[in-house]
Amino acid sequence: MIDLYCERIGPSLLAEPLNASTNGFFMIAAWWCWRSARKSARRDVMVLAGTMFAIGIGSGLFHTFALPWAKLLDVIPLLFFQLAYLWLHLRCVVMLERLTAASLLCSFAATIVICAMYPQTLNGSLAYAPAAVALILIGAHQHFASGPGAWPLIVASMIFLGSLGARTVDNLLCVQWPWGTHFIWHSLNALVLYVVVRAYIRSVNKTSGALPA
């Protein structure tokens, strides 16, 4: 059993009710994004929505079973979402060439790998620092480029910093707050993913929305 969070005090499947149940927010957000994707017939948004749903399922399983296989199901969909979203944003919104976008994506992935090598730092939240930086940068780029969806991205980056804070202090508050704060990380993250996908939809709808050559 993997015991990483304040709420878990035993091996029971229901030992993390808040951490497990709040993953339902990812599924709700995925459903809303899926509806938008169907209206605009965008397969790229459908992929993002499907990944959001997988994030909720995987994280829910991990906070229920707390076993290594479930941890993989928790981590992999979230990593895939980050890579897929950044790739789509760079190609369809920023309109970068394939080689340039791929170079930036590889740099981003390498940074995640390096940060993940220090799982004890910031209660494991260091691995998500590259995503926070990337979100701030793409929001700032959209703003200075006067592109649509800039302010939602900026707001999403602020919310994400708040969710990272909740994830980081989880184990520090066990004595004062035995339920921990990891469930806040789930709740705010679901909102962040919904906002960034909606911002992406708005941006591509203002352009051709096609991948550049």
C-alpha positions as CSV (number, residue, x, y, z in Angstrom):
1,M,0.0,0.0,0.0
2,I,1.2,3.5,-0.9
3,D,0.5,6.0,1.9
4,L,1.3,9.5,0.6
5,Y,-1.6,11.6,1.9
6,C,-2.8,12.9,5.1
7,E,-6.3,11.5,4.7
8,R,-5.2,7.8,4.5
9,I,-4.8,6.3,7.9
10,G,-5.3,2.6,7.0
11,P,-5.4,0.0,4.2
12,S,-9.1,0.2,3.6
13,L,-10.4,0.9,0.1
14,L,-12.5,3.7,1.6
15,A,-9.6,5.2,3.6
16,E,-9.5,8.3,1.3
17,P,-13.1,9.2,0.7
18,L,-12.4,12.9,-0.1
19,N,-9.4,12.2,-2.2
20,A,-11.2,9.5,-4.2
21,S,-14.6,11.2,-4.6
22,T,-13.3,14.5,-5.8
23,N,-12.0,12.8,-8.9
24,G,-15.6,13.0,-10.1
25,F,-14.9,16.6,-10.9
26,F,-12.5,15.5,-13.7
27,M,-15.3,13.4,-15.2
28,I,-17.8,16.3,-15.0
29,A,-15.3,18.6,-16.6
30,A,-14.5,16.0,-19.3
31,W,-18.2,15.6,-20.1
32,W,-18.6,19.4,-20.6
33,C,-15.6,19.5,-22.8
34,W,-16.8,16.5,-24.8
35,R,-20.1,18.3,-25.5
36,S,-18.2,21.3,-26.8
37,A,-16.1,19.0,-28.9
38,R,-19.1,17.3,-30.5
39,K,-20.7,20.7,-31.3
40,S,-17.5,21.8,-33.1
41,A,-16.6,18.3,-34.5
42,R,-13.1,18.7,-33.1
43,R,-11.3,15.4,-32.6
44,D,-8.4,17.1,-30.8
45,V,-10.7,18.3,-28.1
46,M,-12.3,14.9,-27.9
47,V,-8.9,13.5,-27.2
48,L,-8.3,16.0,-24.4
49,A,-11.8,15.4,-23.0
50,G,-11.2,11.6,-23.0
51,T,-7.8,12.1,-21.3
52,M,-9.5,14.2,-18.6
53,F,-11.9,11.4,-18.0
54,A,-9.0,9.0,-17.8
55,I,-7.4,11.3,-15.2
56,G,-10.4,11.0,-13.0
57,I,-10.6,7.2,-13.3
58,G,-6.9,6.7,-12.7
59,S,-6.7,9.0,-9.8
60,G,-9.8,7.6,-8.3
61,L,-8.4,4.1,-8.5
62,F,-5.1,5.2,-6.9
63,H,-6.8,6.9,-4.0
64,T,-8.9,3.7,-3.5
65,F,-6.4,0.9,-3.9
66,A,-3.2,2.8,-3.2
67,L,-1.1,0.2,-5.1
68,P,1.8,0.7,-7.6
69,W,-0.3,-0.2,-10.7
70,A,-2.9,2.3,-9.7
71,K,-0.3,5.0,-9.2
72,L,0.7,4.5,-12.9
73,L,-2.9,5.0,-13.9
74,D,-2.9,8.1,-11.8
75,V,0.3,9.6,-13.3
76,I,0.2,8.6,-17.0
77,P,-3.1,10.2,-18.1
78,L,-2.1,13.5,-16.4
79,L,1.3,13.4,-18.1
80,F,-0.3,12.7,-21.5
81,F,-2.8,15.6,-21.1
82,Q,0.1,18.0,-20.4
83,L,2.0,16.9,-23.5
84,A,-1.1,16.7,-25.7
85,Y,-2.4,20.1,-24.7
86,L,1.0,21.8,-25.1
87,W,1.5,20.3,-28.5
88,L,-1.9,21.3,-29.7
89,H,-1.5,24.8,-28.3
90,L,1.9,25.3,-29.9
91,R,0.7,24.0,-33.3
92,C,-2.9,25.2,-33.6
93,V,-2.8,28.4,-31.5
94,V,0.7,29.7,-31.7
95,M,1.0,28.1,-35.2
96,L,4.6,26.9,-34.7
97,E,6.3,24.6,-37.2
98,R,6.4,21.0,-36.3
99,L,10.1,20.9,-35.6
100,T,10.0,23.9,-33.3
101,A,6.9,22.7,-31.4
102,A,8.5,19.2,-31.0
103,S,11.7,20.8,-29.7
104,L,9.8,22.8,-27.1
105,L,7.7,19.7,-26.2
106,C,10.8,17.6,-25.7
107,S,12.3,20.3,-23.4
108,F,9.1,20.4,-21.4
109,A,9.1,16.6,-21.0
110,A,12.7,16.5,-20.0
111,T,12.1,19.2,-17.4
112,I,9.3,17.1,-15.9
113,V,11.6,14.0,-15.8
114,I,14.3,16.0,-14.0
115,C,11.8,17.4,-11.5
116,A,10.3,14.0,-10.9
117,M,13.7,12.8,-9.7
118,Y,13.1,14.7,-6.5
119,P,9.8,13.2,-5.2
120,Q,10.4,14.4,-1.6
121,T,10.7,18.1,-2.6
122,L,7.6,20.1,-2.0
123,N,5.7,16.9,-1.1
124,G,6.1,15.7,-4.7
125,S,4.7,18.9,-6.2
126,L,8.0,19.8,-7.9
127,A,7.1,17.5,-10.8
128,Y,4.2,19.8,-11.6
129,A,6.2,23.0,-11.6
130,P,7.0,22.7,-15.3
131,A,3.3,22.6,-16.1
132,A,2.7,25.7,-13.9
133,V,5.5,27.6,-15.7
134,A,4.3,26.5,-19.1
135,L,0.8,27.6,-18.4
136,I,1.9,31.0,-17.2
137,L,4.1,31.4,-20.3
138,I,1.4,30.5,-22.8
139,G,-1.1,32.7,-21.1
140,A,1.4,35.6,-21.2
141,H,2.1,34.9,-24.8
142,Q,-1.6,34.9,-25.7
143,H,-2.0,38.2,-23.8
144,F,0.8,40.0,-25.5
145,A,-0.2,38.6,-28.9
146,S,-3.7,39.9,-28.3
147,G,-5.0,36.4,-28.9
148,P,-8.3,35.0,-27.8
149,G,-8.4,33.0,-24.6
150,A,-5.5,34.9,-22.9
151,W,-7.3,35.8,-19.7
152,P,-8.8,32.4,-19.1
153,L,-5.3,30.9,-19.4
154,I,-3.9,33.5,-17.0
155,V,-6.7,32.8,-14.5
156,A,-6.2,29.1,-14.9
157,S,-2.5,29.5,-14.1
158,M,-3.4,31.3,-10.9
159,I,-5.8,28.6,-9.9
160,F,-3.2,26.0,-10.7
161,L,-0.7,27.7,-8.4
162,G,-3.3,27.5,-5.7
163,S,-4.0,23.8,-6.3
164,L,-0.2,23.2,-6.2
165,G,-0.1,24.9,-2.9
166,A,-2.9,22.7,-1.5
167,R,-1.0,19.6,-2.7
168,T,2.2,20.8,-1.2
169,V,1.0,21.5,2.3
170,D,-1.2,18.3,2.6
171,N,1.1,16.4,5.0
172,L,2.1,19.5,6.9
173,L,-1.5,20.0,8.2
174,C,-2.3,16.5,9.3
175,V,-2.4,17.3,13.0
176,Q,-4.6,20.4,12.5
177,W,-6.7,19.0,9.6
178,P,-6.7,15.2,9.5
179,W,-8.5,15.2,6.1
180,G,-5.6,16.9,4.5
181,T,-5.8,19.3,1.5
182,H,-5.1,16.9,-1.4
183,F,-8.8,16.8,-2.3
184,I,-8.5,20.6,-3.0
185,W,-5.8,19.8,-5.5
186,H,-8.2,17.5,-7.3
187,S,-11.1,20.0,-7.2
188,L,-9.1,22.9,-8.5
189,N,-7.2,20.9,-11.1
190,A,-10.5,19.8,-12.6
191,L,-11.4,23.4,-12.9
192,V,-8.0,24.3,-14.4
193,L,-8.3,21.6,-17.1
194,Y,-11.8,22.7,-18.0
195,V,-10.8,26.3,-18.3
196,V,-7.7,25.6,-20.5
197,V,-9.6,23.3,-22.8
198,R,-12.3,25.9,-23.2
199,A,-9.6,28.5,-23.9
200,Y,-8.2,26.3,-26.5
201,I,-11.6,25.8,-28.2
202,R,-12.1,29.6,-28.2
203,S,-8.7,30.2,-29.7
204,V,-8.9,27.6,-32.5
205,N,-12.4,28.7,-33.4
206,K,-11.0,32.2,-34.0
207,T,-8.5,30.8,-36.5
208,S,-8.7,28.0,-39.0
209,G,-8.0,25.5,-36.3
210,A,-6.0,23.3,-38.6
211,L,-2.5,22.1,-37.9
212,P,0.1,24.1,-39.8
213,A,2.4,22.2,-42.2
